[in-house]
Amino acid sequence: MMTRSVFAAVTSLVLLAGPGVPAASAQPAAEGAPPAPLVGTTGGITEVLQLIAARSPDVLAAQAVQSQAEAHFAQSRAAFLGKVDAYGLSQHFNDPRLTRPITQPPVVALYPFAANQFGYGIEYQLPIDLSRRIAAEVDAARSTAEGARWSADDMRLRAVLDGAALYRNLQALSGQCTALARQLDALQASERAAAAGLKAGTVARVSLLRVQAAVAEVQASIAGVRGQERAQRAQLAGLMGVDSFPVRVESLESGPVAVPADPSAEPPGLRAVQSTVLAAQANVDATRRAQYPQFFVNGGWNHNAIQWDTQGIDTWQVNVGVRVNVWSGGAQRRALDAAQGADREARQHLQRAQDNLRAAREGATARWEAQEGTYHAALSGLQVAEESERIEQDRFRTGLGSATELIDAAAALARARASVANALAGWWQADDALRYAYGEPPLALQEPTPTSSIAESAKP
């Protein structure tokens, strides 16, 4: 199974313009910039999914959220080190008397202060985390950052899953177009045969008209499929972060050859919810510990440049203190209630995520098996339809069959071919969805791991 780090490495390869991905198209789109053109792509599903993982707006937004969470974690951890401020202060009085000197001089002589004073210095504050409030806040920020990383991975998986589904739809539509095109070729050949038979007097004119009507109907169906394909391409281009996707898609030849083999794996979506629970628990701990006495050390150094005799005075101080809240109108208690409520909410979300994951895996497994059966049934139906169409073609050419029977056989063959293409694309979509349920990207982004059967791989 491809782990989170391996999948992240795949994305890194894309960003570094690895093999098969042009450097110009692998770079994330600039913020606010229009979609970039698709340059040099071959249209393979692996390359398409790599581009989606690297430059999809949803993926980039999730990565930005991750950066924010990591920065907040670093900021909370820096609270252990305290802070140091440098300052400068100029004071001007309308009377040169001892009114508000910046610092009290060590010896007060019988002369006034200057009316104009200037001082500068350094102040520092250092918390003493005996209550472990800061440590709990750091734990909460760490869990939040970890959850953001898992959420970014989950968004990347969902983006490539959506992209794979759109690509499979294009492959199914391509198969439908191919089936309709072959049906059109066969009907046009029958039309020519009917026209020749009409001249020879062996075919009735109504038969020719029926074949011509069938040709027009197939042409209309091809136009409809082309319109659906155009819409799917537009959606895929938007997901890839490009302005269009005019490249021909790969054709499907066979079904999936491997299934997820680790039923105990936890997908990134579940790990993100687990991190949310840990962050909520740490927030409860931090809120409770904020009610304990808070210890601190502060102080500073000041240079007071008294200007009446141009001799400066340097002073410093160190303060060690403790602060405890004795009354805040119930604000601290309400803050604890809110934190505990958020913790209960996170736990319920985790329970729902676990239930949804179990149902998703069971449903995805059932869909995988159903699509496999559908594909093999479609292959059997195709063989029957090909033989029926061949027989009706021969009968029509010899004048023994009717145009209606020929058209029905050709339509049945086209439907059978389209059913094979749809079933194969659906099988791959089911495989991609099953892999997502196990925290894996589509098979196009990883090396296959052969297993005996899907039922064996999915059992707990």
C-alpha positions in Angstrom: 0.0 0.0 0.0 1.2 3.4 -0.8 1.6 5.4 2.5 1.1 9.1 3.0 4.8 9.7 2.7 5.0 7.8 -0.6 2.1 9.6 -2.0 3.6 12.9 -1.0 6.8 11.8 -2.7 4.8 11.3 -5.9 3.5 14.8 -5.7 7.1 16.1 -5.0 8.2 14.3 -8.2 5.5 16.2 -10.1 6.6 19.5 -8.7 10.2 18.7 -9.7 9.0 17.9 -13.2 9.7 14.2 -13.2 9.6 11.9 -16.2 6.5 12.4 -18.4 5.5 15.7 -16.7 6.8 18.9 -18.3 8.3 21.4 -15.9 6.1 24.2 -17.2 2.9 22.4 -16.5 4.0 20.8 -13.2 4.3 24.1 -11.3 1.3 25.2 -9.1 -0.7 28.0 -10.6 0.0 31.5 -9.2 -2.6 32.9 -6.8 -5.3 34.7 -8.7 -3.8 33.7 -12.1 -6.0 32.2 -14.9 -5.7 28.5 -15.6 -2.6 27.6 -17.5 -2.6 25.8 -20.9 -2.0 22.1 -21.1 1.4 21.8 -22.6 3.1 18.6 -23.7 0.8 16.1 -21.9 0.1 12.7 -23.5 -3.3 12.3 -21.9 -2.3 9.3 -19.8 -4.3 8.9 -16.6 -1.1 8.8 -14.5 0.0 12.1 -15.8 -3.4 13.6 -15.4 -3.7 12.5 -11.8 -0.2 13.8 -11.0 -1.2 17.2 -12.3 -4.3 17.2 -10.3 -2.4 16.2 -7.1 0.1 19.1 -7.8 -2.0 22.0 -8.9 -5.7 21.4 -8.1 -7.1 24.5 -6.4 -8.7 22.4 -3.7 -5.3 20.7 -3.0 -3.4 24.0 -2.9 -6.0 25.5 -0.6 -5.6 22.5 1.8 -1.9 22.9 1.7 -2.3 26.6 2.6 -4.4 25.5 5.6 -1.7 23.1 6.6 0.9 25.9 6.4 -1.2 28.1 8.6 -1.7 25.3 11.2 2.1 24.6 11.2 2.9 28.3 11.7 0.4 28.4 14.6 2.1 25.4 16.2 5.5 27.1 15.9 4.0 30.3 17.3 2.5 28.5 20.3 5.8 26.6 21.0 7.7 29.9 21.0 5.7 31.0 24.1 8.1 28.9 26.2 10.9 31.3 25.2 9.1 34.5 26.3 9.8 37.7 24.5 12.2 40.6 24.5 11.2 44.2 23.5 13.4 47.1 22.8 12.0 50.6 23.2 12.9 54.3 23.0 10.9 57.0 24.8 11.1 60.8 24.6 9.3 63.0 27.1 8.8 66.7 27.0 7.4 68.8 29.9 6.3 72.4 30.1 8.0 72.8 33.5 11.5 71.5 34.4 10.5 69.9 37.6 10.4 66.3 38.9 7.0 65.4 37.4 7.3 62.1 35.5 10.9 61.1 35.1 11.5 58.0 33.0 13.5 56.5 35.9 14.1 57.8 39.4 17.7 58.8 39.7 19.8 57.0 42.4 20.5 60.3 44.2 18.0 63.1 44.0 20.0 66.4 44.3 18.6 69.8 45.0 18.1 70.6 41.3 15.3 70.1 39.0 15.0 67.5 36.2 15.3 68.7 32.6 12.1 69.5 30.9 13.2 67.3 27.9 14.2 63.7 28.6 15.0 60.7 26.4 15.5 57.0 27.4 15.8 53.7 25.8 16.1 50.1 27.0 15.1 46.5 26.9 12.1 44.7 28.5 11.7 40.9 28.8 9.0 38.5 29.9 9.6 34.8 30.6 6.7 32.5 31.6 7.4 29.8 34.2 5.0 27.1 33.0 4.5 25.3 36.4 0.8 25.0 35.6 1.6 23.4 32.2 -0.9 25.6 30.5 1.5 26.5 27.7 2.4 22.9 27.3 -1.2 21.9 26.8 -1.7 24.8 24.3 1.3 23.5 22.4 -0.1 20.0 22.4 -3.4 21.3 21.0 -1.6 23.3 18.2 0.5 20.2 17.4 -2.6 18.0 17.0 -4.2 20.7 14.9 -1.2 20.9 12.6 -1.1 17.1 12.3 -4.8 17.1 11.5 -4.2 19.7 8.8 -1.5 17.6 7.3 -3.9 14.6 7.2 -6.7 16.7 5.8 -4.4 17.9 3.0 -3.5 14.3 2.2 -7.2 13.4 2.2 -8.0 16.3 0.0 -5.3 15.2 -2.4 -6.7 11.7 -2.4 -10.3 13.0 -3.0 -9.0 15.3 -5.8 -7.3 12.5 -7.7 -10.4 10.2 -7.0 -12.6 12.9 -8.6 -10.2 13.2 -11.5 -10.0 9.5 -12.0 -13.8 9.3 -12.0 -14.0 12.0 -14.7 -11.2 10.3 -16.7 -13.0 7.0 -16.5 -16.2 8.7 -17.7 -14.3 10.0 -20.7 -13.0 6.5 -21.4 -16.6 5.1 -21.2 -17.8 7.9 -23.5 -14.9 7.1 -25.9 -16.0 3.5 -25.9 -19.6 4.5 -26.7 -18.4 6.7 -29.5 -16.3 3.8 -30.9 -19.3 1.5 -30.7 -21.6 4.0 -32.4 -19.0 4.7 -35.1 -18.7 1.0 -35.8 -22.5 0.7 -35.9 -22.6 3.7 -38.3 -20.0 2.0 -40.6 -22.0 -1.2 -40.6 -25.3 0.6 -41.3 -23.7 2.7 -44.1 -22.4 -0.4 -45.7 -25.9 -1.9 -45.4 -27.3 1.3 -46.9 -25.1 0.9 -49.9 -26.1 -2.7 -50.2 -29.8 -1.8 -49.9 -29.3 0.9 -52.6 -27.7 -1.6 -54.9 -30.5 -4.1 -54.1 -33.1 -1.5 -54.8 -31.7 -1.0 -58.3 -31.5 -4.7 -58.9 -35.1 -5.1 -57.6 -34.2 -7.5 -54.8 -34.7 -5.0 -51.9 -37.8 -2.9 -51.2 -37.5 0.9 -51.0 -39.0 0.8 -47.5 -36.0 -1.3 -46.3 -33.6 1.4 -47.7 -35.5 4.1 -45.9 -35.4 2.3 -42.6 -31.6 1.8 -42.9 -31.2 5.5 -43.8 -33.3 6.5 -40.7 -31.2 4.3 -38.6 -28.0 6.0 -39.9 -29.4 9.4 -39.0 -30.4 8.2 -35.5 -26.9 6.9 -34.9 -25.3 10.1 -36.1 -27.6 12.0 -33.6 -26.4 9.6 -30.8 -22.8 10.3 -31.7 -23.4 14.0 -31.5 -25.0 13.6 -28.0 -22.1 11.6 -26.7 -19.7 14.2 -28.1 -21.6 16.8 -26.1 -21.3 14.8 -22.9 -17.6 14.2 -23.5 -17.1 18.0 -23.9 -18.7 18.7 -20.5 -16.6 16.0 -18.8 -13.4 17.4 -20.4 -14.3 20.9 -19.1 -14.7 19.5 -15.5 -11.5 17.6 -15.7 -9.6 20.6 -17.0 -10.9 22.7 -14.1 -9.8 20.0 -11.6 -6.3 19.9 -13.2 -6.0 23.7 -13.1 -5.7 24.1 -16.9 -7.8 25.9 -19.4 -8.8 22.9 -21.4 -8.2 19.2 -21.9 -8.3 18.4 -25.6 -6.0 15.4 -25.4 -7.3 12.0 -26.4 -7.7 9.7 -23.4 -6.2 6.2 -23.1 -8.4 3.3 -24.1 -9.4 0.7 -21.6 -8.2 -2.8 -22.3 -8.6 -4.8 -19.1 -9.9 -4.5 -15.5 -8.0 -3.8 -12.3 -5.3 -6.4 -11.3 -4.9 -5.6 -7.6 -7.0 -4.5 -4.6 -6.0 -3.0 -1.3 -4.4 -5.7 0.9 -4.3 -4.0 4.4 -7.8 -3.8 5.9 -6.4 -2.3 9.1 -5.0 0.8 7.4 -6.5 4.1 8.5 -7.2 6.6 5.7 -6.1 10.2 6.0 -9.7 11.4 6.5 -10.0 9.3 9.6 -6.6 10.3 10.9 -7.6 14.0 10.5 -10.7 13.5 12.7 -8.6 11.6 15.3 -6.2 14.6 15.4 -9.2 16.9 15.9 -10.2 14.8 19.0 -6.6 15.1 20.4 -6.6 18.8 19.8 -10.0 19.2 21.6 -8.7 17.2 24.5 -5.6 19.4 24.8 -7.7 22.5 24.6 -9.8 21.3 27.6 -6.6 20.6 29.5 -5.2 24.1 28.6 -8.4 25.8 29.6 -8.5 24.0 32.9 -4.9 24.8 33.7 -5.4 28.4 32.9 -7.3 28.6 36.2 -4.2 27.6 38.1 -1.7 30.2 39.4 0.5 31.5 36.6 4.2 32.2 37.4 6.4 34.6 35.4 9.7 36.5 35.4 10.0 39.9 33.8 12.3 42.9 34.0 14.4 45.1 31.9 17.3 47.5 31.5 16.9 51.3 30.9 19.3 54.1 30.0 17.9 57.5 30.9 19.7 60.2 29.1 18.8 63.2 31.4 19.8 66.2 29.4 20.3 68.9 32.1 23.9 67.7 32.8 24.3 65.2 29.8 25.0 62.3 32.1 22.9 59.2 31.6 21.6 56.9 34.3 21.5 53.1 33.8 19.0 51.1 35.8 17.8 47.5 35.7 15.2 45.4 37.5 14.0 41.7 37.8 10.5 40.7 38.9 9.4 37.3 39.8 5.7 37.0 40.3 2.6 34.9 40.4 -0.9 35.7 39.1 -4.2 33.9 39.7 -7.6 34.9 38.7 -10.0 35.1 41.6 -13.1 36.4 39.7 -13.9 37.0 36.1 -17.7 36.9 36.1 -17.7 33.2 35.3 -15.8 33.6 32.0 -13.2 31.0 32.8 -15.9 28.5 33.8 -17.8 29.2 30.6 -14.5 28.8 28.6 -14.0 25.3 30.1 -17.6 24.4 29.3 -17.1 25.5 25.7 -13.9 23.5 25.4 -15.6 20.4 26.9 -18.5 20.8 24.5 -16.0 21.0 21.5 -14.4 17.8 22.8 -17.7 16.0 22.9 -18.5 17.2 19.4 -15.1 16.0 18.1 -15.7 12.6 19.7 -19.0 12.3 18.0 -17.5 13.3 14.7 -14.9 10.5 15.2 -17.6 8.0 15.9 -19.5 9.0 12.8 -16.3 8.9 10.7 -15.5 5.4 11.9 -19.1 4.2 11.1 -19.0 5.9 7.7 -15.6 4.3 6.9 -16.8 0.8 7.8 -19.9 1.3 5.7 -17.9 2.8 2.8 -15.5 -0.1 2.8 -18.3 -2.7 2.8 -20.1 -0.7 0.1 -17.0 -0.3 -2.0 -16.2 -3.9 -1.8 -19.7 -4.9 -2.9 -19.5 -2.4 -5.7 -16.1 -3.8 -6.8 -17.4 -7.3 -7.0 -20.7 -6.3 -8.7 -18.8 -4.3 -11.4 -16.5 -7.2 -12.0 -19.5 -9.4 -12.6 -21.1 -6.8 -14.8 -18.0 -6.6 -16.9 -17.8 -10.3 -17.5 -21.5 -10.5 -18.2 -21.1 -7.7 -20.7 -18.3 -9.6 -22.5 -20.6 -12.6 -22.8 -23.4 -10.4 -24.2 -21.0 -8.9 -26.7 -20.1 -12.3 -28.1 -23.7 -13.1 -28.6 -24.5 -9.7 -30.2 -21.5 -10.0 -32.6 -22.7 -13.4 -33.8 -26.3 -12.2 -34.2 -25.2 -9.1 -36.1 -23.0 -11.2 -38.4 -25.9 -13.5 -39.2 -28.3 -10.7 -39.9 -25.8 -9.0 -42.2 -25.4 -12.1 -44.2 -29.2 -12.6 -44.4 -29.8 -9.0 -45.4 -27.2 -9.2 -48.2 -28.7 -12.3 -49.6 -32.2 -10.8 -49.4 -33.4 -13.3 -46.7 -33.5 -10.8 -43.8 -35.4 -7.6 -43.3 -34.0 -4.2 -42.7 -35.7 -4.1 -39.3 -33.9 -7.2 -38.2 -30.6 -5.9 -39.4 -31.1 -2.5 -37.7 -32.1 -4.2 -34.4 -29.0 -6.5 -34.6 -26.7 -3.6 -35.3 -28.2 -1.6 -32.4 -27.9 -4.5 -30.1 -24.2 -4.9 -31.0 -23.6 -1.2 -30.4 -25.3 -1.4 -27.0 -23.2 -4.5 -26.2 -20.0 -2.7 -27.1 -21.0 0.4 -25.1 -22.0 -1.9 -22.2 -18.5 -3.4 -22.2 -16.9 0.1 -22.2 -19.2 1.3 -19.4 -18.7 -1.8 -17.3 -15.0 -1.6 -17.6 -14.9 2.1 -16.7 -17.3 1.4 -13.8 -15.1 -1.4 -12.6 -12.1 1.0 -12.5 -14.2 3.6 -10.8 -15.2 1.1 -8.2 -11.5 0.1 -7.7 -10.5 3.7 -7.3 -13.3 4.3 -4.7 -12.2 1.1 -2.8 -8.7 2.3 -2.7 -9.8 5.7 -1.4 -11.7 3.9 1.4 -8.4 2.3 2.4 -6.4 5.5 2.2 -4.7 4.7 -1.2 -4.6 6.7 -4.4 -5.8 5.2 -7.6 -3.8 2.3 -9.0 -2.5 4.6 -11.7 -0.4 6.4 -9.1 1.1 3.3 -7.4 2.7 0.0 -8.1 0.1 -2.8 -8.1 0.3 -5.5 -5.4 -1.4 -8.7 -6.7 -3.8 -10.4 -4.3 -5.8 -13.6 -4.6 -9.3 -12.0 -4.3 -11.0 -8.9 -3.2 -13.0 -10.8 -0.6 -9.9 -12.1 1.1 -8.3 -8.7 1.1 -11.3 -7.0 2.6 -12.0 -9.3 5.4 -11.1 -7.9 8.9 
